[in-house]
Amino acid sequence: MSRFEGNGLADRTKKSNPQDAPVLAQTPDMQAGEAAAIDMYNAALAARLEQFKAAHPEVEAVLVDTAPAFNEALGNPAK
C-alpha cells in the first residue's frame, strides 16, 4: 500500500494539475532581493580580497567591476 492509499489523496492526485514555477526574478520584490544579495556578496568579496592582499603583499590582485559592461550589454544588446 502506498502512503497515499487509504487517505483519499491517491484519488485526488489522479485529477491534479501540477503547475510549474514562474520566473520570480522578474518580479520587483525578487529583483530587489537579488540586488541586495549581489551587493552583499560584492562587499564581502572586496573585503576578503583586501584581507588576502594584506596577508600576501607579493600578490597583485584587482577586483574587476563587471557591472558597467553588464549594464551596457543590457542597455544595448545589438552592440
Distance bins in CASP14 RR format, pairs under 12 A and 6 or more apart:
PFRMAT RR
TARGET T0000
AUTHOR 0000-0000-0000
RMODE 2
METHOD distances of the structure
MODEL  1
1 7 0 0 0 0 0 1 0 0 0 0 0
1 10 0 0 0 0 1 0 0 0 0 0 0
2 8 0 0 0 0 0 1 0 0 0 0 0
2 9 0 0 0 0 1 0 0 0 0 0 0
2 10 1 0 0 1 0 0 0 0 0 0 0
2 11 0 0 0 0 0 1 0 0 0 0 0
2 13 0 0 0 0 0 1 0 0 0 0 0
3 9 0 0 0 0 1 0 0 0 0 0 0
3 10 0 0 0 0 1 0 0 0 0 0 0
3 13 0 0 0 0 0 1 0 0 0 0 0
4 10 1 0 1 0 0 0 0 0 0 0 0
4 11 0 0 0 0 1 0 0 0 0 0 0
4 12 0 0 0 0 1 0 0 0 0 0 0
4 13 1 0 0 1 0 0 0 0 0 0 0
4 14 0 0 0 0 0 1 0 0 0 0 0
4 16 0 0 0 0 0 1 0 0 0 0 0
5 11 0 0 0 0 1 0 0 0 0 0 0
5 12 0 0 0 0 0 1 0 0 0 0 0
5 13 0 0 0 0 0 1 0 0 0 0 0
5 14 0 0 0 0 0 1 0 0 0 0 0
6 12 0 0 0 0 0 1 0 0 0 0 0
7 13 0 0 0 0 0 1 0 0 0 0 0
8 14 0 0 0 0 0 1 0 0 0 0 0
8 15 0 0 0 0 0 1 0 0 0 0 0
9 15 0 0 0 0 0 1 0 0 0 0 0
9 16 0 0 0 0 1 0 0 0 0 0 0
10 16 0 0 0 0 0 1 0 0 0 0 0
21 27 0 0 0 0 0 1 0 0 0 0 0
21 30 0 0 0 0 0 1 0 0 0 0 0
22 30 0 0 0 0 0 1 0 0 0 0 0
23 30 0 0 0 0 1 0 0 0 0 0 0
23 31 0 0 0 0 0 1 0 0 0 0 0
23 34 0 0 0 0 0 1 0 0 0 0 0
24 30 1 0 1 0 0 0 0 0 0 0 0
24 31 0 0 0 0 1 0 0 0 0 0 0
24 32 0 0 0 0 0 1 0 0 0 0 0
24 33 0 0 0 0 0 1 0 0 0 0 0
24 34 0 0 0 0 1 0 0 0 0 0 0
25 31 1 0 0 1 0 0 0 0 0 0 0
25 32 0 0 0 0 0 1 0 0 0 0 0
25 33 0 0 0 0 1 0 0 0 0 0 0
25 34 1 0 0 1 0 0 0 0 0 0 0
25 35 0 0 0 0 0 1 0 0 0 0 0
25 37 0 0 0 0 0 1 0 0 0 0 0
25 38 0 0 0 0 0 1 0 0 0 0 0
26 34 0 0 0 0 0 1 0 0 0 0 0
27 33 0 0 0 0 0 1 0 0 0 0 0
27 34 0 0 0 0 0 1 0 0 0 0 0
28 34 0 0 0 0 0 1 0 0 0 0 0
28 35 0 0 0 0 0 1 0 0 0 0 0
29 35 0 0 0 0 0 1 0 0 0 0 0
29 36 0 0 0 0 0 1 0 0 0 0 0
30 36 0 0 0 0 0 1 0 0 0 0 0
30 37 0 0 0 0 0 1 0 0 0 0 0
31 37 0 0 0 0 0 1 0 0 0 0 0
31 38 0 0 0 0 0 1 0 0 0 0 0
32 38 0 0 0 0 0 1 0 0 0 0 0
32 39 0 0 0 0 0 1 0 0 0 0 0
33 39 0 0 0 0 1 0 0 0 0 0 0
33 40 0 0 0 0 1 0 0 0 0 0 0
33 41 0 0 0 0 0 1 0 0 0 0 0
34 40 0 0 0 0 0 1 0 0 0 0 0
34 41 0 0 0 0 0 1 0 0 0 0 0
35 41 0 0 0 0 0 1 0 0 0 0 0
35 42 0 0 0 0 0 1 0 0 0 0 0
35 67 0 0 0 0 0 1 0 0 0 0 0
36 42 0 0 0 0 0 1 0 0 0 0 0
36 43 0 0 0 0 0 1 0 0 0 0 0
37 43 0 0 0 0 0 1 0 0 0 0 0
37 44 0 0 0 0 0 1 0 0 0 0 0
38 44 0 0 0 0 0 1 0 0 0 0 0
38 45 0 0 0 0 0 1 0 0 0 0 0
38 66 0 0 0 0 0 1 0 0 0 0 0
38 67 0 0 0 0 1 0 0 0 0 0 0
38 70 0 0 0 0 0 1 0 0 0 0 0
39 45 0 0 0 0 0 1 0 0 0 0 0
39 46 0 0 0 0 0 1 0 0 0 0 0
39 67 0 0 0 0 0 1 0 0 0 0 0
40 46 0 0 0 0 0 1 0 0 0 0 0
40 47 0 0 0 0 0 1 0 0 0 0 0
41 47 0 0 0 0 0 1 0 0 0 0 0
41 48 0 0 0 0 0 1 0 0 0 0 0
41 63 0 0 0 0 0 1 0 0 0 0 0
42 48 0 0 0 0 0 1 0 0 0 0 0
42 49 0 0 0 0 0 1 0 0 0 0 0
42 63 0 0 0 0 1 0 0 0 0 0 0
42 64 0 0 0 0 0 1 0 0 0 0 0
42 65 0 0 0 0 1 0 0 0 0 0 0
42 66 0 0 0 0 1 0 0 0 0 0 0
42 67 0 0 0 0 1 0 0 0 0 0 0
43 49 0 0 0 0 0 1 0 0 0 0 0
43 50 0 0 0 0 0 1 0 0 0 0 0
43 63 0 0 0 0 0 1 0 0 0 0 0
44 50 0 0 0 0 0 1 0 0 0 0 0
44 51 0 0 0 0 0 1 0 0 0 0 0
44 63 0 0 0 0 0 1 0 0 0 0 0
45 51 0 0 0 0 0 1 0 0 0 0 0
45 52 0 0 0 0 0 1 0 0 0 0 0
45 61 0 0 0 0 0 1 0 0 0 0 0
45 63 1 0 0 1 0 0 0 0 0 0 0
45 64 0 0 0 0 0 1 0 0 0 0 0
45 65 0 0 0 0 0 1 0 0 0 0 0
45 66 0 0 0 0 0 1 0 0 0 0 0
46 52 0 0 0 0 0 1 0 0 0 0 0
46 53 0 0 0 0 0 1 0 0 0 0 0
46 61 0 0 0 0 0 1 0 0 0 0 0
46 62 0 0 0 0 0 1 0 0 0 0 0
46 63 1 0 1 0 0 0 0 0 0 0 0
46 64 0 0 0 0 0 1 0 0 0 0 0
46 65 0 0 0 0 1 0 0 0 0 0 0
47 53 0 0 0 0 0 1 0 0 0 0 0
47 54 0 0 0 0 0 1 0 0 0 0 0
47 63 0 0 0 0 0 1 0 0 0 0 0
48 54 0 0 0 0 0 1 0 0 0 0 0
48 55 0 0 0 0 0 1 0 0 0 0 0
48 61 0 0 0 0 0 1 0 0 0 0 0
48 63 0 0 0 0 1 0 0 0 0 0 0
49 55 0 0 0 0 0 1 0 0 0 0 0
49 56 0 0 0 0 0 1 0 0 0 0 0
49 59 0 0 0 0 1 0 0 0 0 0 0
49 60 0 0 0 0 0 1 0 0 0 0 0
49 61 1 0 0 1 0 0 0 0 0 0 0
49 62 0 0 0 0 1 0 0 0 0 0 0
49 63 1 0 1 0 0 0 0 0 0 0 0
49 64 0 0 0 0 0 1 0 0 0 0 0
50 56 0 0 0 0 0 1 0 0 0 0 0
50 57 0 0 0 0 0 1 0 0 0 0 0
50 59 0 0 0 0 0 1 0 0 0 0 0
50 61 0 0 0 0 1 0 0 0 0 0 0
50 62 0 0 0 0 0 1 0 0 0 0 0
50 63 0 0 0 0 1 0 0 0 0 0 0
51 59 0 0 0 0 0 1 0 0 0 0 0
51 61 0 0 0 0 0 1 0 0 0 0 0
52 58 0 0 0 0 0 1 0 0 0 0 0
52 59 1 0 0 1 0 0 0 0 0 0 0
52 60 0 0 0 0 0 1 0 0 0 0 0
52 61 1 0 0 1 0 0 0 0 0 0 0
52 63 0 0 0 0 0 1 0 0 0 0 0
53 59 1 0 0 1 0 0 0 0 0 0 0
53 60 0 0 0 0 1 0 0 0 0 0 0
53 61 1 0 1 0 0 0 0 0 0 0 0
53 62 0 0 0 0 1 0 0 0 0 0 0
53 63 0 0 0 0 1 0 0 0 0 0 0
54 61 0 0 0 0 0 1 0 0 0 0 0
55 61 0 0 0 0 0 1 0 0 0 0 0
64 70 0 0 0 0 0 1 0 0 0 0 0
65 71 0 0 0 0 0 1 0 0 0 0 0
66 72 0 0 0 0 0 1 0 0 0 0 0
66 73 0 0 0 0 0 1 0 0 0 0 0
66 74 0 0 0 0 0 1 0 0 0 0 0
67 73 0 0 0 0 0 1 0 0 0 0 0
67 74 0 0 0 0 0 1 0 0 0 0 0
68 74 0 0 0 0 0 1 0 0 0 0 0
68 75 0 0 0 0 0 1 0 0 0 0 0
69 75 0 0 0 0 0 1 0 0 0 0 0
69 76 0 0 0 0 0 1 0 0 0 0 0
69 79 0 0 0 0 0 1 0 0 0 0 0
70 76 0 0 0 0 0 1 0 0 0 0 0
70 77 0 0 0 0 0 1 0 0 0 0 0
71 77 0 0 0 0 0 1 0 0 0 0 0
72 78 0 0 0 0 0 1 0 0 0 0 0
72 79 1 0 0 1 0 0 0 0 0 0 0
73 79 1 0 0 1 0 0 0 0 0 0 0
END
